[in-house]
């Protein structure tokens, strides 16, 4: 379908799939590459109402918090507010499960 939109959870776990440590900036950039074609295009605007960042960065930051603190699918690497993350074994299993069950789109 032309209007399929990938889930943020799937996109972020996909970026981290390689098991390497990734800085939040890398995650932002990878999400931006997908742009409006696969993710809600309205989130890639920048109108200044949400600070100095485009809207999608706030979504990514919120999703990282959920994946880390609430679901344990990623781990925060480093100390303090470094913004460096890595996928956990649980995250890899969840990513595989999502792909096997075709649960990667938001509108299905």
N, C-alpha and C positions, 0 to 999 in steps of 0.2 A: 504494500500500500504506500502511496506517496506521502500520506500524512502520519506514518509511523514515527514515533518519537522514542528514542532510547531512554531507558531509566537512568537517572544520575548515578544510582548505586552501581549499575552495570558499567557505565562509562568509567567511573573512578576506579573500580576494582580492575577493570581492563587495563587501565594505565599502569596499575601497580602489579599486574600479572607476573612480570618477570622476577619478582621477589627482591629486586634491588631497592635501595633507599631512594626515595624521590622527594625533592623539595616541593612545597606547595606551589611554587611558581611553575614548575614542570607540569603539575596536574592542571593548573589553570590553562597553560598553553595547549596541552593536549585536548582539553575540553573545548577551547576556542577553535582549534583546528576542525573539530566536528561541526562547529557553528550551528547555524539555523537549519541546516539540512537534516540533522539527526536529533537535535535538541531544540527546545522551544526558542524560536528566533527572537522573540521579544526580550529574552534575558540578555541578549548581546548588545543591547542599546546602552548608552551612557547618558543619563540626564542629570546627574549630580545630586539627585534626591536621596541617594543612599551612600553619601560620602564620596570619597575620591576614587572609587573603583566601579567598574561596570557591574550590573546587577548579577550576572552569572557567578562572579567571584564570591558573592555573599551566599549563593546557593551551594557552591562547592564547599565553602568553609563550614556551613551548617551540616552538610552531608558528611564531611570528614568527622565532625564531632559525633554524629550518630554512629557512623561506622566504627569509630574508635571507642568512645565511652559507653555507648548503649549496646552495640552488637558485637564488639570484639573482633571485627573483620579486618581491621588495620591496627597497627601499633604506632605510637608516637615515638620517634627515635630522637635521642638527644635530650637536652635539659631545657626547661623554661619554654619560651615561645618560639622555638626554632622552626616549627612548621615543616618538619621532615618526617615522612611516613614510609611504612613498608607494610605489605599485605601479610596477614597471618595465615597459618595453615587452614584455619576456619574460613578465612576470606577466599582462599583458593578453592576450597570445597564448595562454598556458596556460589562462586563464579561458575564453576563447572555445572552445578545443579541448575542455575538459572539458564545456562546455554542448553543443557539437555532437555529441559522442560519448556524451552522457548518462552521464558519469562523475562525477556530483555526489553520489551516495549511497554510504554505507559498506557496505551489505548487498546490493549487486547484483553 
